[in-house]
Amino acid sequence: MAKSFTPGESSGSTAGATPVTVIPAPTAGARMIRSITIYNEDTANVKATIQQDDGGGKTKMATRELAPDQTLLYEVVQNLTGVQLMEVVLAGAVSATEPTWKASWADLEDVV
């Protein structure tokens, strides 16, 4: 059975200690994570976490302290299914500018 491959991407800014969805749950089949980046545009260090939310709990996938102008790159082979999604969250408020993020994925579905 063949698979269809539909790319997707999103970008935005963090919201301090409030989790922000960067890769939404798939609507069907599986969603393969390609990459997530977080860039610290602030003038102070920030602690950024990338986490998976499965609807019943959250699993930290990567946590890093980012100095100003540093980027966290998360590249893994990981599929999301059902209600699973990926979020970014900071350990607290920023001093001036929220870090920005970019995410890319591919939807995988069986083709008959």
N, C-alpha and C positions, 0 to 999 in steps of 0.2 A: 504494500500500500504506500502510495506517495504522500508527501507532506507539502502543504502550502506554507509559504514563508512570507509574512507581511511585516515589514519593519515599522517601528513607531519610536517617537521621541517626545520629550517634554523638557521644560526648563522653568526656573523661577528662583525665588529667594526663600531662605529659611525664615522661621517665625519664632526665634528664640527657643524656649523650652517646650514649645508646642510642636508635636510631630506634624510634618508635612508629607503627604503622599507624593512620591516622585515616580513610581511605577505602579499604576493601578492594577487591580486583579484582572485576570483575563476574562473575557466574556464567554469564551468557549475554548476547548483544547488546553494548550499550555502557553505561557508567556516566558520566553527565554531572555534572561537578563544579558545584555551586551556590556553595558558600563554605566557607572554612576560617578560623577565628579562633583566635588564641593570645593569652591574657591573662596578663600577668606579675603574679602575686600575691606574688612575692618582694620582699624589702626592698632588693635590689641589682639592677643592670642584668643582663640576660641577652641572649645572642645566639641568636636562634631561626631555624631554617631549615625551609622547607617544600620537600620534594623528591619527585620521581616515581621510583619503582622499577619497572623494566620486567623484572625477573628476571635481567637480565644487566648492569645498570649503574644508576646513580642520577644524576638530573639535578636540580640546584638550581633551583627555580622562584622562590623569594623568600627573602632573608635580611635580617633587621633586628635592630638593637640595640634592646631594649625596656627603658625605664626602669620602675621600679615603677609599677603601675596603668596601664600602656600596653597597647594591643591592636594586634596585627597582623591586618589583614583581607585575605584573599586571595579575590578574586572574578574569575574568568575564565570564558570559554566554552572548556571543555576536556573532551574525551571520553576515558575510559579504556577500553581493550579488552584482551582476552586476560588476561595475568597482571599488567598494569599496576595499580599502587596508589599511594596518596599517604601520605607519612610526615611527621612533625615530629621534629626533633632539635635539641638545644641544643649550643652549642660546648663546654660543660663542665658541671660540677656547679653547683647553686644553693647559696646561703648558708643558706636556711631552708625555703622553700616552692616546690615545683614549679609552673610555670605550668600553667594549664588550657587545654584546647582544645575546640572544637566544630566539627563538619563536617556539611555537608548535601549530598545528591546526588539524582539521579533516574536510575533504570534505564530504558533505552529498548530496546524490543524490537518487532520487526515483528509486526503482527497480520494474520492472513490472513482 
